[in-house]
Each structure stands twice: as structure tokens, then as C-alpha cells.
Amino acid sequence: MRLIIVGSLGGQLSTASQIAISNGAKVIHAPDEATALTLIRSKGADLLMIDVKCDIKGLLDQLASEHITTPAVACGVGSNSDEAVAAIRAGAKEYIPLPPDPDLIAAVLTAISVDQHEFIYRDRNMMQVVKLADQVAGSEASIMITGDSGTGKEVMARHVHTKSRRKNKPFIAVNCAAIPENLLESELFGHEKGAFTGAVARRIGKFEEANGGTLLLDEVSEMDVRLQAKLLRVIQEREVDRVGGSGAVKIDIRIIATTNRDLQDAIKDGTFREDLLFRLNVVNLNIPKLQDRPEDTRALCKHFAIKYADFNAVPPKKITDSAMKVLINHNWPGNVRELENTIHRAVLLTIGDEINASDIVLPDGKPHMEIQSGSAIKTAGTYEGSEPLSAASLIGRTVADVEKDLIIDTLKHCLGNRTHAANILGISIRTLRNKLNIYMSDGVNVPSPGIPQIPNL
């Protein structure tokens, strides 16, 4: 755990540092925001602890503009509710009153250290993959994790890291599909000050940040083929050249890559280098689709129901047998991500303490019929006054218009989460964002991230 404390913490800096160090954190102090930026660019960090007197929003906005994702907690003397609210609105994950409570700081550090992507599996098909992962985790071999979007490839990568000899070193993940092509090279390899417009200071790349640990190249198949050549050289030579730099920097990392594409087809198309595949695919872990893991579906449903009831501060809701039957029998084209959003939505919209089959809103347009006592029929996925989409309702409409409705409806189902929606739709996050920008310029109401779109009941 690499912790950077920003500011004086109201005179409690020494106490907070000692508590963090006693809980295994490596602590660096930055007296102001500018120093913190320099340290994060050059050394990286797992957590920021920021004095509420600092410009929290300015610091976090600057990090976001440089595609640096580091969670932050705010600290202030006493329990000033106004300061706490302002800090959370500025982007802090938590507010810690000072003088610091050892148990509270320990809990925060533990929460950041423990992987938030819980690894839950019960199905025999998944157990076979995990068994192979455990066998190779202790080696230094590069691993390629394949499988459809949303199956849990990053969770598997983190599992391999925690089982490896590098488990106490950094685990750094880079989503190659989410970063614009012109910025990905700098993101991976770093840059020197003045290397290009906007390079206001030297910044280490993800390869250097992961030194000693594991680097995850998520959706590596989306990387431009020209950048793949440089990646291949880095893997072979175990050294990186920062953009605008004059010398190579030695690195010691273990590489794990993921893809949801058939790379043999990509090689034939000329969009992926065969020699790079040989370097990355020393061991292959193929994650089965969720529809082929019924026992995982059952376990994940129960887990997400508890998780999102707690997250939204609502009473726990039990999933009935009829609802579970619907969930297990669905094909889940979006896999675990789609299942998670479906359960989250059910927890929010269900009235009462049980989630029934009629409370499960499936996004595939195929309503589920549930026969209840008295021969009353309820249809999951539809609401009073609505009808399933029929072929006749599409006649006379343009493809673009139908596509727009599909994208907006999927985004509503995903509670505004762009990444999840893109995975369900089978398009890249870049394509989705471009389409949403067009819709918004035309005055279309596009769901914001994290805001449930509750239908009229």
C-alpha cells in the first residue's frame, strides 16, 4: 500500500502517518497539491489522504485529466459536516475526522488493499480454470486470459497476482480500449517534460509503476498495431523508453493480458501481431460464459443482492426460487456485468423484502411469464401500459432511430454505466461515447452515470 498524505492534517500528520505505517503502508508526505502531483506522476500511489483545507477537487480533476485513477480520502479536524459533504462532493471516497482513530484508518486501508472485485465461483467449469490459474500463478510466465466481455477476466488476473510471488508488489491495470490511441503510448511508457503539448512534467508510465509487480493489459487486442511493435520490444528487452526520453529504464514485471476477441482472426486481418501473441500467450486461461456456469449465477445473484441492498441502505431482499429460476435460465449475453446490473436494478425497484420473478427486468426483449395463484399472469420486463417490441412496431423507422432507442434503453438498464452498456451492446466504449455525444447534441436525454432510470409504474 503506497499512501501519499497531502497537507498538514490539522497538525495530526505524525499521528496519522504512524497509524498508517503500523498497518503496513508506505507513507510519503506532500506539503501541498503541486508536490503531490509530482510524487504521483513519478512514484504512483494506491491512496491519497488529503487535508480538507487543500483543493481536493482541483487535485483530483488534474489527475483525471492525466488519466490517473487514485482513490482519495479527506481528513479534517473534528466532525465538521459541511467540510465532510464538500470533500465527498469534490471526489473523496471517505471523510476521516481528526485526531485520527486507529481502527478507522486501518479499516480504510484494508478496504483499499482488499480487491473490490470479489472472486466468487462455485461452478465446476470455473473451478477447472481456477485450478490451472493456481498452478501457473507462482511462475513468471505471461498469461493471456480470454473470454467474452463481462465474464470476469480482470478478476481472474487479480487472483493470479494474489497467488504469485509478487503479491505484495503493485498490481497495475490498463484498459487499452478506454484510453485514446494518441495517449496510450504515454500512459504505458511515460513521458519526459515537454515531450509533447501538455506534457508539463515528467511522468512515469504504467510499466514503471508496476515495477516488481504485475501489469494487466486489459483488452490488449484494441491496441494500435504500431504501438504493439513497441510493446513487443519492451517485453523482450525488459526496459522502457519514455516518450521524449534519451535512455532506457529497466523494469521487472509480470504481464497478464486479456481479450474478448479471437486473436487468430485479428492476426489474419492484420490488426494484431502474431509475434506479440506468442510472447503474451505462454499460458491461456479461458473464462467460460456465465450461461455455462449455473452455480456461479446462483452464488453471484445472492452476493449482488446483499451488496446492493447494503450499498443503497435498503433492507435485505431475498431472491425467491421462481426469480432464481429465471436468472439461471437467462443466457446473459453481458455475462457477470449484465447480471450485476440486473440484480442492482431489482434491489432498487422491488417493493417488499423478496425479489420475485416479476421483479426481474431482462434487457433482451423476451419477457418472462410467471403463473401465480388465481391464474393471474405477470410479465417480467414489462410494465402496465407497455407492450413487448414487435416487428410491426419497427416498420417505417430508420435503423439509426431504432439503434438510438436500443442504446438509450440499455444505458438505462445499466444505471448509466457506459462501460457496462458498451459490453452488453457489443461495441467499444469509444463508439458508445461518440454516439451519446451526437444524441446529446440533438437534445436527447441521456442517462447520467449512477442515476437509476426508474420507469413509470
For each residue, the residues with C-beta under 8 A, 3 or more apart:
1: 23 24 25 26 46 47 109 112 113
2: 25 26 28 43 44 45 46 47 170
3: 20 25 26 27 28 45 46 47 48 49 109
4: 27 28 29 30 36 39 40 45 47 48 49
5: 9 13 16 17 20 27 28 29 30 48 49 50
6: 30 32 33 35 36 48 49 50 51 54 59
7: 30 31 32 50 51 53 54
8: 11 13 31 51 53
9: 5 12 13 16 49 51 75 98 100
10: 51 53 75 76 77 98
11: 8 77
12: 9 15 16 75 77 98 99 100
13: 5 8 9 16 17 29
14: 17 18
15: 12 18 19 99 100
16: 5 9 12 13 19 20 49 75 98 100 105
17: 5 13 14 20 21 27 29
18: 14 15 21 22
19: 15 16 22 23 100 102 105 106
20: 3 5 16 17 23 25 27 49 105 109
21: 17 18 24 25 26 27
22: 18 19 102
23: 1 19 20 105 106 109 110
24: 1 21 109
25: 1 2 3 20 21 47 109
26: 1 2 3 21
27: 3 4 5 17 20 21
28: 2 3 4 5 39 43 45
29: 4 5 13 17
30: 4 5 6 7 33 35 36 38 39
31: 7 8 35
32: 6 7 35 36 54
33: 6 30 36 37 54 55 58 59
34: 37 38
35: 6 30 31 32 38 39
36: 4 6 30 32 33 39 40 48 50 59
37: 33 34 40 41 59 62 63 201
38: 30 34 35 41 42 201
39: 4 28 30 35 36 42 43 45
40: 4 36 37 43 44 45 48 63 68 70
41: 37 38 66 68 201 202 203 204
42: 38 39 202 203 204
43: 2 28 39 40 204
44: 2 40 170 172 204 209
45: 2 3 4 28 39 40 48 70
46: 1 2 3 70 71 112 113 170
47: 1 2 3 4 25 70 71 72 73 108 109 112
48: 3 4 5 6 36 40 45 59 70 71 72 73
49: 3 4 5 6 9 16 20 72 73 75 96
50: 5 6 7 36 54 56 59 72 73 74 75 87 92
51: 6 7 8 9 10 54 74 75 76
52: 56 74 75 76 80 83 84 86 87 95
53: 7 8 10 76
54: 6 7 32 33 50 51 59
55: 33 58 59
56: 50 52 59 60 72 74 87 90 91 92
57: 60 61 90 91
58: 33 55 61 62
59: 6 33 36 37 48 50 54 55 56 62 63 72
60: 56 57 63 64 72 90 91 92
61: 57 58 64 65 91
62: 37 58 59 65 66
63: 37 40 59 60 66 68 69 70
64: 60 61 67 68 69
65: 61 62
66: 41 62 63 203
67: 64 179 183 187
68: 40 41 63 64
69: 63 64
70: 40 45 46 47 48 63
71: 46 47 48 93 112
72: 47 48 49 50 56 59 60 91 92 93
73: 47 48 49 50 92 93 94 95 96 108
74: 50 51 52 56 83 84 87 88 90 92 94 95 96
75: 9 10 12 16 49 50 51 52 95 96 97 98 100
76: 10 51 52 53 80 83 84 87 95 97 98
77: 10 11 12 80 97 98 99
78: 97 98
79: 84 97
80: 52 76 77 83 84
81: 84 85
82: 85 86
83: 52 74 76 80 86 87 95
84: 52 74 76 79 80 81 87 88 95
85: 81 82 88 89
86: 52 82 83 89 90
87: 50 52 56 74 76 83 84 90 92 95
88: 74 84 85 91 92 95
89: 85 86
90: 56 57 60 74 86 87
91: 56 57 60 61 72 88
92: 50 56 60 72 73 74 87 88 95
93: 71 72 73
94: 73 74 108
95: 52 73 74 75 76 83 84 87 88 92
96: 49 73 74 75 100 101 104 105 108
97: 75 76 77 78 79 100 101
98: 9 10 12 16 75 76 77 78
99: 12 15 77
100: 9 12 15 16 19 75 96 97 104 105
101: 96 97 104 105
102: 19 22 105 106
103: 106 107
104: 96 100 101 107 108
105: 16 19 20 23 96 100 101 102 108 109
106: 19 23 102 103 109 110
107: 103 104 110 111
108: 47 73 94 96 104 105 111 112
109: 1 3 20 23 24 25 47 105 106 112 113
110: 23 106 107 113 114
111: 107 108 114
112: 1 46 47 71 108 109
113: 1 46 109 110
114: 110 111
115: 118 119 155 158 162
116:
117: 152 154 155 158
118: 115 155 303
119: 115 152 155 156 158 159
120: 296 299 300 303
121: 126 127 130 293 296 299
122: 126 295 296 298 299
123: 126 127 288 292 293 294 295 296
124: 127 128 295
125: 128 129 288 292 293
126: 121 122 123 129 130 287 288 293 296
127: 121 123 124 130 131
128: 124 125 131 132
129: 125 126 132 133 156 285 286 287 288
130: 121 126 127 133 134 156 159
131: 127 128 134 135
132: 128 129 135 136 283 285
133: 129 130 136 137 156 159 160 163 285
134: 130 131 137 163
135: 131 132
136: 132 133 139 141 143 160 283
137: 133 134 159 160 161 163 164
138: 163 164 165
139: 136 283
140: 254
141: 136 282 283
142: 235 254 255 256 257 279 280 281 282 283
143: 136 157 160 255 256 257 280 282 283 284 285
144: 256 257 258 259 277 280 281 282 283 284 285
145: 153 156 157 256 257 258 259 284 285 286 287
146: 153 258 259 260 284 285 286 287
147: 151 152 153 258 260 286 287 288 289
148: 151 260 287 289 335
149: 260 334 335 337 423 426
150: 290 334 335 336 337 338 420 423 424
151: 147 148 287 288 289 290 335 336
152: 117 119 147 155 156 287 335 336
153: 145 146 147 156 157 218 258 260 287
154: 117 157 158 173 216 218 258
155: 115 117 118 119 152 158 159
156: 119 129 130 133 145 152 153 159 160 285 287
157: 143 145 153 154 160 161 173 214 216 218 256 258
158: 115 117 119 154 155 161 162 171 216
159: 119 130 133 137 155 156 162 163
160: 133 136 137 143 156 157 163 164 214 256 285
161: 137 157 158 164 166 167 171 213 214 254 256
162: 115 158 159 167
163: 133 134 137 138 159 160 167
164: 137 138 160 161 167 214 254
165: 138
166: 161 169 212 213 214 254
167: 161 162 163 164
168:
169: 166 212 213 214
170: 2 44 46 209 210 211 212 213 214
171: 158 161 210 213 214 216
172: 44 206 209 210 213 214 215 216
173: 154 157 215 216 218
174: 179 187 188 206 215 216 217 218
175: 178 179 218 219
176: 179 184 217 218 219 220 221 222 223
177: 218 219 222 428 429 430
178: 175 419 429 430
179: 67 174 175 176 183 184 187
180: 183 184 430
181: 184 224 227
182: 185
183: 67 179 180 186 187
184: 176 179 180 181 187 188 223 224 227
185: 182 188 189 227 230 243
186: 183 189 190 191 195 196 199 203 205 243
187: 67 174 179 183 184 205 206
188: 174 184 185 205 206 207 227 231 240
189: 185 186 205 207 230 234 240 241 242 243
190: 186 202 203 204 205 207 208 240 242 243 245
191: 186 195 196 199 202 203 205 242 243 244 245
192: 195 199 202 242 243 244 245
193: 199 200 201 202 244
194: 199 244
195: 186 191 192 199 242 243 244 245
196: 186 191 199 243 244
197:
198:
199: 186 191 192 193 194 195 196 203 243 244
200: 193
201: 37 38 41 193
202: 41 42 190 191 192 193 242
203: 41 42 66 186 190 191 199
204: 41 42 43 44 190 208 209 242
205: 186 187 188 189 190 191 208 209 240 242
206: 172 174 187 188 209 210 215
207: 188 189 190 210 211 215 234 240 251 253
208: 190 204 205 211 240 249 251
209: 44 170 172 204 205 206
210: 170 171 172 206 207 213 214 215 251 253
211: 170 207 208 251 252 253
212: 166 169 170 252 253
213: 161 166 169 170 171 172 210 253 254
214: 157 160 161 164 166 169 170 171 172 210 253 254 255 256
215: 172 173 174 206 207 210 253 254 255 256
216: 154 157 158 171 172 173 174 256 257 258
217: 174 176 220 223 231 255 256 257 258 280
218: 153 154 157 173 174 175 176 177 257 258
219: 175 176 177 222 258 259 260
220: 176 217 223 257 258 259 280
221: 176 259 260 261 263 266 271 272
222: 176 177 219 428
223: 176 184 217 220 227 228 231
224: 181 184 227 228
225: 228 229 270 271 272 273
226: 229 230
227: 181 184 185 188 223 224 230 231
228: 223 224 225 231 232 272 273 276
229: 225 226 232 233 273
230: 185 189 226 227 233 234
231: 188 217 223 227 228 234 235 276
232: 228 229 235 236 273 275 276 279
233: 229 230 236 237
234: 189 207 230 231 237 238 239 240 251
235: 142 231 232 238 255 276 279 280
236: 232 233 279
237: 233 234 248
238: 234 235 250 251 252
239: 234 248 249 250 251
240: 188 189 190 205 207 208 234 248 249 251
241: 189 245 247 248 249
242: 189 190 191 192 195 202 204 205 245 249
243: 185 186 189 190 191 192 195 196 199
244: 191 192 193 194 195 196 199
245: 190 191 192 195 241 242 249
246:
247: 241
248: 237 239 240 241
249: 208 239 240 241 242 245
250: 238 239
251: 207 208 210 211 234 238 239 240
252: 211 212 238
253: 207 210 211 212 213 214 215
254: 140 142 161 164 166 213 214 215
255: 142 143 214 215 217 235 280
256: 142 143 144 145 157 160 161 214 215 216 217
257: 142 143 144 145 216 217 218 220 280
258: 144 145 146 147 153 154 157 216 217 218 219 220
259: 144 145 146 219 220 221 263
260: 146 147 148 149 153 219 221
261: 221 265 266
262: 265 266
263: 221 259 266 267 272 277 281
264: 267 268
265: 261 262 268 269
266: 221 261 262 263 269 271 272
267: 263 264 270 272 273 274 277
268: 264 265
269: 265 266 272
270: 225 267
271: 221 225 266
272: 221 225 228 263 266 267 269 276 277
273: 225 228 229 232 267 276 277
274: 267 277 278
275: 232 278 279
276: 228 231 232 235 272 273 279 280
277: 144 263 267 272 273 274 280 281
278: 274 275 281
279: 142 232 235 236 275 276 282
280: 142 143 144 217 220 235 255 257 276 277
281: 142 144 263 277 278 284
282: 141 142 143 144 279
283: 132 136 139 141 142 143 144
284: 143 144 145 146 281
285: 129 132 133 143 144 145 146 156 160
286: 129 145 146 147
287: 126 129 145 146 147 148 151 152 153 156
288: 123 125 126 129 147 151 292 293
289: 147 148 151 292 293 332 335
290: 150 151 293 296 297 332 335 336 339
291: 330 331 332
292: 123 125 288 289
293: 121 123 125 126 288 289 290 296 297
294: 123 297 298 328
295: 122 123 124 298 299
296: 120 121 122 123 126 290 293 299 300
297: 290 293 294 300 301 327 328 332 339
298: 122 294 295 301 302 324 327 328
299: 120 121 122 295 296 302 303
300: 120 296 297 303 304 336 339 340
301: 297 298 304 305 319 324 327 339 343
302: 298 299 305 306 319
303: 118 120 299 300 306 307
304: 300 301 307 308 339 340 343 344 347
305: 301 302 308 309 316 317 318 319 343 346 347 355
306: 302 303 309 310 316
307: 303 304 310 311
308: 304 305 311 312 343 344 347 348
309: 305 306 312 314 315 316 317 347
310: 306 307 313
311: 307 308
312: 308 309 347 348
313: 310
314: 309 317 347 348
315: 309 353
316: 305 306 309 353
317: 305 309 314 346 347 350 352 353 354 355
318: 305 353 354 355
319: 301 302 305 323 324 327 354 355
320: 323 324 354 355 356 357
321: 324 325
322: 325 326 356 357 370
323: 319 320 326 327 346 355 356 357 359 360
324: 298 301 319 320 321 327 328
325: 321 322 328 329 357
326: 322 323 329 330 357 360 362 368 370 380
327: 297 298 301 319 323 324 330 339 342 360
328: 294 297 298 324 325
329: 325 326
330: 291 326 327 362 364
331: 291 364
332: 289 290 291 297 335 336 338 339
333: 338 364 424 426
334: 149 150 337 338 339 341 363 420 423 424
335: 148 149 150 151 152 289 290 332 338 339 423
336: 150 151 152 290 300 332 339 340
337: 149 150 334 340 341 420 423 424
338: 150 332 333 334 335 341 342 363 420 423 424
339: 290 297 300 301 304 327 332 334 335 336 342 343
340: 300 304 336 337 343 344 420
341: 334 337 338 344 345 413 414 415 417 420
342: 327 338 339 345 346 360 361 362 363 413
343: 301 304 305 308 339 340 346 347
344: 304 308 340 341 347 348 415
345: 341 342 348 349 361 413 415 452
346: 305 317 323 342 343 349 350 355 359 360 361
347: 304 305 308 309 312 314 317 343 344 350 355
348: 308 312 314 344 345 452 454
349: 345 346 359 361 452 454
350: 317 346 347 354 355 356 359
351:
352: 317
353: 315 316 317 318
354: 317 318 319 320 350
355: 305 317 318 319 320 323 346 347 350 359 360
356: 320 322 323 350 359 360 370
357: 320 322 323 325 326 360 368 370 378 380
358: 370 378 379 380
359: 323 346 349 350 355 356 380
360: 323 326 327 342 346 355 356 357 368 380 381
361: 342 345 346 349 380 381 413
362: 326 330 342 366 367 368 380 381
363: 334 338 342 381 409 410 413 424
364: 330 331 333
365: 381 388 389
366: 362 381
367: 362 379 380 381 382 388
368: 326 357 360 362 379 380 381
369: 377 378 379 380
370: 322 326 356 357 358 377 378 379 380
371: 375 377
372: 375 376 377 378
373: 376
374:
375: 371 372
376: 372 373
377: 369 370 371 372
378: 357 358 369 370 372
379: 358 367 368 369 370 382
380: 326 357 358 359 360 361 362 367 368 369 370
381: 360 361 362 363 365 366 367 368
382: 367 379 386 387 388
383: 386 455 456 457
384: 457
385:
386: 382 383
387: 382 390
388: 365 367 382
389: 365 393 394
390: 387 393 394
391: 394 395
392: 395
393: 389 390
394: 389 390 391 397 402
395: 391 392
396:
397: 394 401 402
398: 401 402
399: 402 403
400: 403 404
401: 397 398 404 405
402: 394 397 398 399 405 406
403: 399 400 406 407 435
404: 400 401 407 408 435 439 444
405: 401 402 408 409
406: 402 403 409 410 425
407: 403 404 410 411 421 425 432 435 436 439
408: 404 405 411 412 439 444 446 447
409: 363 405 406 412 413
410: 363 406 407 413 414 421 424 425
411: 407 408 414 416 417 418 421 436 446 447
412: 408 409 415 416 447 453
413: 341 342 345 361 363 409 410 421 424
414: 341 410 411 417 418 420 421 424
415: 341 344 345 412 447 449 450 451 452 453
416: 411 412 447 448 449 450 451 453
417: 341 411 414 420 421 449 450
418: 411 414 421 422 429 432 433 436 449
419: 178 422 423 429
420: 150 334 337 338 340 341 414 417 423 424
421: 407 410 411 413 414 417 418 424 425 432
422: 418 419 425 427 428 429 431 432
423: 149 150 334 335 337 338 419 420 426
424: 150 333 334 337 338 363 410 413 414 420 421
425: 406 407 410 421 422 432
426: 149 333 423
427: 422 431 432
428: 177 222 422 431 432
429: 177 178 418 419 422 432 433
430: 177 178 180 433 434
431: 422 427 428 434 435
432: 407 418 421 422 425 427 428 429 435 436
433: 418 429 430 436 437
434: 430 431 437 438
435: 403 404 407 431 432 438 439
436: 407 411 418 432 433 439 440 446
437: 433 434 440 441
438: 434 435 441 442
439: 404 407 408 435 436 442 444 446
440: 436 437 443 444 446
441: 437 438
442: 438 439
443: 440
444: 404 408 439 440
445:
446: 408 411 436 439 440
447: 408 411 412 415 416 451 453
448: 416 451
449: 415 416 417 418
450: 415 416 417
451: 415 416 447 448
452: 345 348 349 415
453: 412 415 416 447
454: 348 349 457
455: 383
456: 383
457: 383 384 454
